[in-house]
Amino acid sequence: MLDRASFFDQVYQVVALIPKGKVTSYGAIATYLGSKGSSRMVGYAMNMIHQSHSHLPAHRVVNRNGLLTGKFHFDSPTKMQDLLISEGLIVKEDQIMDFKNHFWDPTIALAI
């Protein structure tokens, strides 16, 4: 059985490694952590990230289509988009443009 606290900590460790100007998805993080079907749990972890891990780049985690589905968990509805734009990404109608070129896959980037 998946230990939620431990899983959340692992999610936060991966989020800390997402490079500036790149984004990843809930599913990519879940797959990297060996829990391919647990993207929703990654989402739950991201919803709680502001409580104790506010220094992490939560704005760099989006859904599998590049949509800013987590934007309502920020201080304002535009904060997530503003942070991504400040890193050079283009966002239109809550979606990252040229998503594939900005996608950071932890399974590839962190391969041993």
N, C-alpha and C positions, 0 to 999 in steps of 0.2 A: 504494500500500500504506500502511496505517495505521501511523504511527510510535507505538509503544506509550508511550514516555516522554512524548512531546508530548501524546498523547491523555490520559494520566493527569493531566498538569499542567492541561489544559483542564477535565477533570472537577473537579479540586480548586478551580479558579477559580470554577466554577459552585456547588459545594458551599459555598464561602465566602459566597455571596450569599443563601443560603436564609434567609429571615427567621425570627426566633424565633417559635415557635408554629405554624410551617408545616412541611410535609413535601413531598418530591417523590419521584419514582420513578427507578429506574435507567434505564428506558426513556425517560422524559421528558428526562433529561439527555442520553442518547444522541441523541435526536431533535433537541434544541437544538443539539448539536454537529455536526449534519449526518450522523450515522451511525445512522440509525433502527434498524438491525438489530444494534446493538452494545451492547445492554443488559448482556449478560454481561461485556463488557470493562469497562463501568462498574462492575460488581460486583467484578471483579478489582482495579480501582483502589481501590475502597472497602475491600477486604480488606487492602490495603497501606497505607491512609491513616494508621494508627496508628504506622507506622515512622518517618515523617518529617514528617507533617502533623497531629499529634495535637491541635492547636489548632482544627482545623476541625470543624464540627458534623455529623459523620458520622451521628449518631443521627437526623438529619432525612431520611435517604435510606432508603426502604422499597420493597417490591415494588409492583407495579401494583394490588394489592388492599389495600394498607395493612398488610401483614403485616411484622413485624419479622424478616425473614429474615437480617439481618446481626448479630443480637444476640450470637452466639457469638464475634464478633471484638472484643468489649468485655471489660473487666477481669472482669466477672461477667455471668452470664446475664440479670440484671435491670437492668444499668446503662443499656442503651439505653431501656428502658421508663421507668426512673426519671427520666432526663433529659427525655424527652418529657412525662411527667406534670408535672415541675417547670416546664414551659413552658405548662401549661394544657390539654394534650391528655388525652383519656381513652383508656386502652388496656385492652382485655379479651382474654384468651387470645391474647396477642401480636398483636393487631390494633387499629389505630386506629379508634375510633368516630367517626362523622361524617366519614369520610375525605375526601369530596368538598369539604367546607367548609374543610378544613385543607390541601388540596392546593395547592401552589405550582407552577405550570407555567412553567418558564424561557422557553419559546417565547413566551409571552404577556407575562410580567413583564419580560423583557429585550428585548422587541421594539424595534427602532430606528425 
